[in-house]
Amino acid sequence: MVRVFMTLSLIACFFGAFILALVGGVGLFEPNPTYMPWIIAAAVYGSFFVVPFLLCLPVILPLALRNKNIDQIIVFRKFNNKASGKAIRKIIRSYVSNYGHVFTLSDSNFKVKWWIRIPLMLGQISFFHFRQRNIRDARGLDALGRKLRDKAWLNINWLLSSGKIFSVRTTDEYWHDTATLLLKDSRLVLFDILTLTRALEWEIEMTKSHGLEQHIILIAPADNAAVVAEWKTKYDTPDDGYEIPVFYYDSTGKLQDSTVLEQAVAEILVKDRGEERFITQRLALRKVFLTAGIVIAGFAAVLFFILPYLAPDLPGKYSPFAWQTIQSYMHARLNREDDAQLAPVRQRILRRWPAQAAGMSIGYAYRHESAECQAVAATLRDLADPSLSKEYIRLIEQGEPTMSEVAYVLVDSMHLPGRRELALHWIAQDRLDGKQKGLAWLERDPPDSRDPGRLLSILSDPSYRVGYPPWRHESHTMREGSAPGATFHVDGPEALTRKYYLRLYRLLSSADIDPPHRDSLNRDVRILFSLLLLRAGNGCCPAALFDSYYIDTYYNVRLNPRYDSYLNFFPATVPRPFKELTDSLLLHRHLANMPSFDVLVRSSRLADSTQLPGSFISMLLRSYPSADLAVFDRHMRDKALPLALYDCLHGEDVRPRLPLIRSHRQTFESLIKEDTVMSDRLSIAWLLAHVGDPLAAQVATEAAAVVEKKLFIFNNYPYADRAAEIRAVYSRYARQ
């Protein structure tokens, strides 16, 4: 394809030179006494041999320099055989040459053309072709070796060559050395099997001596199967585990299995490499870079289209085309943040094409590369038009998160009528960020007594769900629900979901409502309704809170993941809003309408690894005095049960829970011996004192001796009162 482009360039340059010679040299349209014949000669020479290559240079040079790890392929065949020469040339050009540099020894069928060998013709015809001279001595071999190592120059030769075969001419004295040099760095060896000759035998032995016995492919005429079978019997050794493949062709060079041949070539070239890669990336440039030639051939047209990218100020200030001006403005935004420099362009756009500019910016918001995201967002803000409010609302609902947020700010500033209905509509939709925007409007706008009922109706709908925003950059596409945390810039989608339901709770808890409880609702809504019912003192549905989903993803989760480094130093200072909310609803409260203990156990789905928080155990102890909590033993932390028992029983009648204390007596004793926190040890000792355990008195004695210095003079005994209480309880129950 590069060759085709050069031919087109040559024709164009020739006509340009011809017109130039006529006008400036011959004086066709005006007399020119300085005309000299060499002007035409120079114009024609430059048009044919210099200018086409210079036009190709921006394409050819980067390709040649970038692809330096090119495989070397050598073809051995019978010399001066006209019957197979044309067929072999077609096979190599069509199926093999795309995978590397192909070398063969020169003969009457494969040789460098005479017009390429003429040194005076520069440019595309001779200077950049492979034209290694006749190898007659050691100096010629050294020159060939240097040529083979210069992959970049060979790439240029390959790109400008139509046959894609490098022929090396040598004398009979040096052809062995030349073949050995070509085999040295080869990765693939092709043998054309016509007859078995001594030369062919030597080539096979040299190939094997270079360790290339598993890098051989045979090609042969279709009527030569017997000779091939004799060759394989003699040279294809089965003990190496590799059977040399054979491919047959007809007189025109058409292979019987061309696809299999290409696959065999690819497999051989990747053999014994430390990386897996496709061989088709090797110099298959005549197909891939067709567009590059078209770009250069239409330089003026391309320049017109890429000018907004290369020099956005020029079309931004002077272009009469709206699309080019707006595109220039967006890319100027991409490269700078100075609004003062862009103000004249922005004013020009808003003055000449206000609605069209706003519409185009909305179109860019749906279709842009990830690197253009911030520039498109800035363009969307700068070129906003209130007359397109419906398009901005659609962008809020369908655009990616960044564009949706920008459109929301624009719509928010327009103060449109019907904002409350639009906010409820967004909450009813699946998009999480849209729900957040709807809640923000309901929280900021004057309250409406109908809002809680409408929200409950939306949440009670069986089809209600929370979905993550789409990711719509052209450079990649993600399914809904798989958007990464980076999409939200600060928080992950799970954190945003928790924050959304926390905002819903705060909004609904400000109204005097009685939310329904339905088992068919999704679990997040069940959790929300359970918290609202608990706030009203109604304990009809605590099972949703005992689910491991709530404990693991709500109760124990901090909603500020942006402070990860901060958490490492001060983990206790970052709030867990659902933990604080749940503890306040469960601790020290007597709930009405509690279900039976068996119903609660059956409906809870705690995983083995989920631990019940202390407030949950306290609620169980308070609400089910006679229930056996052994079913939750594996879900309690070591000190969770005794501390919850102390919290519930201190100041209350302990007798109903004495069997529970006795059943866990040994566990409580072990905790006292292992624990180092005196306040927790005293709480457990208080429980053991009620069953007359002497360990309680021992802990009380230790606690009474704990001293804290105050002002370096006075001693303070912080646990003296609790120790005295434990001794009194122990004395009373020990006598019993």
QUILIN-V739708 format. One record per pair of residues at least 6 apart in sequence whose C-alpha atoms are under 6 Angstrom apart, sorted by the first residue. I is the first residue (numbers start at 1). J is the second residue. D is the distance in whole Angstrom. If there is no record, write none. Layout:
i->I j->J d->D
i->I j->J d->D
This chain:
i->1 j->286 d->5
i->1 j->290 d->6
i->5 j->293 d->6
i->6 j->52 d->6
i->9 j->52 d->5
i->10 j->48 d->5
i->10 j->52 d->5
i->13 j->47 d->5
i->14 j->47 d->5
i->17 j->43 d->5
i->21 j->40 d->6
i->22 j->28 d->6
i->25 j->35 d->5
i->26 j->35 d->6
i->49 j->122 d->6
i->49 j->123 d->4
i->49 j->124 d->6
i->50 j->123 d->5
i->53 j->123 d->6
i->53 j->124 d->6
i->64 j->152 d->5
i->64 j->155 d->5
i->64 j->156 d->6
i->65 j->152 d->5
i->68 j->151 d->5
i->70 j->100 d->6
i->71 j->100 d->5
i->72 j->100 d->6
i->72 j->101 d->5
i->72 j->186 d->5
i->72 j->187 d->6
i->73 j->101 d->6
i->73 j->102 d->5
i->73 j->186 d->5
i->73 j->188 d->5
i->73 j->189 d->6
i->74 j->102 d->6
i->74 j->103 d->5
i->74 j->104 d->6
i->74 j->189 d->5
i->75 j->104 d->5
i->75 j->189 d->6
i->75 j->190 d->5
i->76 j->191 d->5
i->77 j->191 d->6
i->77 j->192 d->5
i->80 j->107 d->6
i->80 j->108 d->6
i->85 j->109 d->6
i->87 j->252 d->5
i->87 j->253 d->4
i->90 j->253 d->6
i->91 j->253 d->6
i->97 j->164 d->6
i->98 j->283 d->6
i->98 j->284 d->5
i->99 j->282 d->5
i->102 j->165 d->5
i->102 j->166 d->6
i->103 j->166 d->5
i->103 j->167 d->6
i->104 j->167 d->5
i->105 j->167 d->6
i->105 j->168 d->5
i->105 j->169 d->6
i->106 j->167 d->5
i->106 j->168 d->5
i->106 j->169 d->5
i->111 j->167 d->6
i->116 j->125 d->6
i->116 j->126 d->4
i->128 j->157 d->6
i->129 j->157 d->5
i->130 j->157 d->5
i->134 j->169 d->5
i->134 j->170 d->5
i->135 j->170 d->5
i->136 j->171 d->6
i->158 j->164 d->6
i->188 j->215 d->5
i->189 j->216 d->5
i->190 j->216 d->6
i->190 j->217 d->5
i->190 j->218 d->6
i->191 j->218 d->5
i->192 j->219 d->5
i->192 j->220 d->5
i->193 j->220 d->5
i->215 j->268 d->6
i->217 j->245 d->5
i->218 j->246 d->5
i->219 j->246 d->6
i->219 j->247 d->5
i->219 j->248 d->6
i->220 j->248 d->5
i->221 j->248 d->5
i->221 j->249 d->5
i->221 j->250 d->6
i->222 j->248 d->5
i->222 j->249 d->5
i->222 j->250 d->6
i->248 j->255 d->6
i->249 j->255 d->4
i->266 j->279 d->6
i->308 j->328 d->4
i->312 j->328 d->4
i->312 j->332 d->6
i->315 j->325 d->5
i->316 j->325 d->4
i->316 j->328 d->5
i->316 j->345 d->6
i->317 j->345 d->6
i->330 j->375 d->6
i->330 j->379 d->6
i->333 j->375 d->5
i->334 j->375 d->5
i->358 j->383 d->5
i->358 j->384 d->5
i->358 j->385 d->6
i->361 j->380 d->5
i->368 j->473 d->6
i->368 j->474 d->6
i->369 j->473 d->5
i->369 j->474 d->5
i->369 j->475 d->6
i->370 j->473 d->6
i->392 j->407 d->5
i->395 j->404 d->6
i->396 j->404 d->4
i->396 j->407 d->6
i->400 j->470 d->6
i->400 j->471 d->5
i->400 j->472 d->6
i->423 j->438 d->4
i->426 j->434 d->5
i->426 j->435 d->5
i->426 j->438 d->6
i->427 j->435 d->4
i->427 j->438 d->6
i->428 j->458 d->6
i->430 j->465 d->6
i->430 j->466 d->5
i->430 j->467 d->5
i->431 j->467 d->5
i->431 j->468 d->6
i->431 j->469 d->6
i->432 j->466 d->6
i->432 j->467 d->6
i->432 j->468 d->6
i->452 j->508 d->6
i->462 j->521 d->6
i->468 j->481 d->5
i->470 j->480 d->5
i->471 j->478 d->6
i->485 j->492 d->4
i->495 j->559 d->6
i->527 j->544 d->6
i->530 j->541 d->6
i->537 j->591 d->5
i->538 j->591 d->6
i->538 j->592 d->5
i->539 j->591 d->5
i->539 j->592 d->5
i->539 j->593 d->5
i->539 j->594 d->5
i->540 j->593 d->5
i->540 j->594 d->5
i->540 j->595 d->6
i->543 j->600 d->6
i->543 j->604 d->6
i->546 j->604 d->5
i->547 j->604 d->5
i->547 j->605 d->5
i->547 j->606 d->5
i->548 j->606 d->5
i->555 j->578 d->5
i->555 j->579 d->5
i->558 j->576 d->5
i->583 j->615 d->6
i->586 j->619 d->6
i->587 j->615 d->6
i->611 j->635 d->4
i->611 j->636 d->5
i->612 j->635 d->5
i->612 j->636 d->5
i->614 j->640 d->6
i->614 j->644 d->6
i->618 j->644 d->5
i->642 j->684 d->6
i->672 j->681 d->5
i->685 j->696 d->4
i->686 j->726 d->5
i->688 j->696 d->6
i->689 j->696 d->5
i->689 j->729 d->6
i->689 j->730 d->4
i->690 j->733 d->6
i->692 j->730 d->6
i->692 j->733 d->5
i->692 j->734 d->4
i->697 j->727 d->6
i->700 j->723 d->4
i->703 j->719 d->6
i->704 j->719 d->6
i->704 j->720 d->5
i->704 j->723 d->6
i->707 j->716 d->6
i->707 j->717 d->5
i->708 j->715 d->6
i->708 j->716 d->5
i->709 j->715 d->5
